[in-house]
Amino acid sequence: MKRSAAEILHEYGPFPGVDRVNGVTFDGQHVWFATGDKLNAFDPASGKTVRSIDVAAHAGTAYDGQYLFQIAEDRIQKIDPKTGHVLATIPAPGGGGDSGLAWAEGTLWVGQHRGRKIHQVDPQTGAILRTIESKRVVTGVTWVDGELWHGTWEGDESDLTRVDPRTGEVLERLDMPPGVGVSGLESDGGDQFFCGGGSSGKVRAVRRPRRGSATGSGSKIPVDSTSK
């Protein structure tokens, strides 16, 4: 396993009225973050909040290119970011013990901090398609270029971990500074991750390790036929 210190590129916040960041996603322009009773969006260029949606937002957040998905207690809500309306809900696989949320190739990936798992879920029904066992508490999930990363946070220690999506084996770890937690995780599709900062009320940008062209895995996710 490769291990190195996380390189924090930028800190956003704390934001006015935000006591905790529960989940993070990126729509290609703005970073969305869950704060309990709202979904907020900020411009990563300026750090300024540009949108706010009144909706239950207790854990992970994801974006499929058109809609937002947000964990609220024991369910996952599908939200129209233009109107703020909840269009549909499905059961969350952890029954309230869910954490991170990501969208990749037609399915949702849901972190479960209770039991230390990552589930691949049908976004229409909530059916669990497969489960990856994790050796650590999962606090955020993201896919980028065929790599599965998740956040962890136990006590004073937190990191970003890359795992084998077939076996759950830990391949790489980026250690956050002591006392700096990760409560949500999303890639910008390029060279950085956005990480929720829990009760700090902050969102942090962390550098994603570069890959040589020979080791790049492309954008396909190496799982059984699950794309829709």
N, C-alpha and C positions, 0 to 999 in steps of 0.2 A: 504493500500500500504506500502510495506517495502522500507525504504530509508536509504542509507548509503553513506559514502564517497568512491569514487573510489580509489583503491589502484594501483598506477602506478608502475609497476615492472621494466620497462626499457624504455629508450628513444633512438630511432635510428635517426641519422641525427643531424643537417640538412645535406642533401646530396649535393654534388657539382652540380651546375647548376640547382637546383630544387628550384623554388620560391614558389610552392604551391603543396600540396598533395590533390588530388580530390577524390580518391577512393582507396580501399584496398581489396586484397583478398589473400588467402593462398593456395598453391598447395600441401601442405603436406611436402614440403621441403623449399620452398622459399616464401617470402612475396612479392607480386606484388603491385605496387602503381602507380596511374595515375597522370601525372604531366602536362597535357595540350596537349603537342605534342609528348609525349612518355609514354610507359609503362616500368617501371623499376622493377627489381627484386633484393632483397637482401637476404643474408643468415642471419636468425635471431640469429644464434650462434655467428657470427663474426661481424654482422652489415655491412658487405661489399657488395657493389653492384656487382652482378654477370651477369646480363643480361639487355639489353635495346632494346625495339622495337619501331621504329618510326611509331606511329599511333596516330590519334586524341583520346585524353583521357581526357574528360572534366568533368566527374562525376564518378559514381559508377563503380566498377569492380567486376567480379565474376568468378568462376572456377567450371566447372562441372565434373572434374576428367580427362578431356581430352583437353577441349578447354577453352580459356578465353572469357569472354563477357565484353564489354566495352561501356559505354554510351559516345556518341560523339554528342553533341548538341541535335538534335531531333530524334536520332536513336540509336539503340543498335547493335554493331558490334560483330560478332563471329570470333575469331582470333585463328589461329593455333600457339601455343607458340613455336613450333619447328622452323617454317619458318618465323613467323611474318606476314603471309598473312591474309588478311581479307577474310573469306570464305563466309560470308552472312551478311545481315543486315535486321533488322526489325524496324518498327517505335517504338519509345519510347512513353509510354502512356501519359506522361506529356507534350509532344510536345516541349521539350526544358526546361521545369521546373522540370526535373528529378534530383534525387540526388543519393541515395544509390542503390546498386544492389547486389542480392544474388541468389544462386542456391540452390534448395532443392527439392528432389524427382521428378525430371523431369520437373520442371518449374522454371521460373525466378520470383523473387520478387523485385519490383522496388519502391523505395521511391520517393515521389513527394513532394518537399518542397513548391511548390505553391499549396495551397489547403490542405496541411497536410494529405497526404494519403499514403498507401502502396498498390500497385497493384500486383496481381498474374497474370503472363503473359505467354501465350503460346510461347515457344522459337522458334517455327517454323514460326509462322504467326504474332506474336505481339498482338494477340487478348487478351483482358482483360478478365480473367476468374472470378475474384472476386476482391473486393476492401475493404480495412480496413480503416476506418476513424481514424486519429490520432488527439490527442488534442494539439500536439506540432509540430514544424517544424521538418521534417525527414531529416537527413543528412547522414544516412548510415543504412544498413539493414543486419542482419545475422540470420541464424537458427542454433541452436545447441541443440541436445537431445530433440527435440520437443518444444523448447522454441524459441519464436520470439522476438528478440531484435532490437532496432534501436537507432541511435545516434540522439541527438538534439543539436542545437546551436542557441541561441537567445541572441544578445547583448554580455554581458560578461559571460553569463551562458551557460554551456553545460553539458550534462550527457548521460549516457547509460540507456535506458528504456526498460524494458520487458513488453510486452503487451499480453493480451489474444488474440490469433489469430482468435477467432470467433467474439469477440465483440469489440476489440480495447481497452478494459479497461486496465488502467495502473496497473501493479501488483508489479513492483519493479523499483527502480531508484538508479543508482550509480552516484553521483554528482562529476564531475570533478572539480579540483581546479579553482578558479576564473581566467579568462583570458586564460584558456586552453580549446581549442575547439576540437570538433570531426567532421571531414569532410569525414569520411569513416569508415566502421566497418566490421570486419570479425572475426569469432571465429577460433581458431586453432583446434577445435574439442575436446579440453580438458579443461584446467583450465585457459585459458587466451583469451582475445580479442586483436586484433590489431586495432588501431584507427589512422586514418589520422589526422594530426594536422594542416590542412589548410595552412595559409600563414607562419606558423613557419617552414615549410619544413620538419617537423619531422613525424615519425610514433612512436606511443607509445603502449607498451604492458600493458594491464590492467588486474588485476586478476578477473576471473569469480567466482561469489559466488558458494560455494560448495552446493551440494544438498544431503540430506539424502537418503538412498536407498529406503525408503518408499515413498518418494515424486518424485522419478525419473519417467519421463514420457517416457523413451525409446527414440528411434530415429524416431518414426513415427510422422508425422505432422498431427495434428487433424483438417483436413479440408475435405470437400466433395471430392468425387472420382476424384482426379486431377492427380494422378501419371501416368506416362507413362512408 
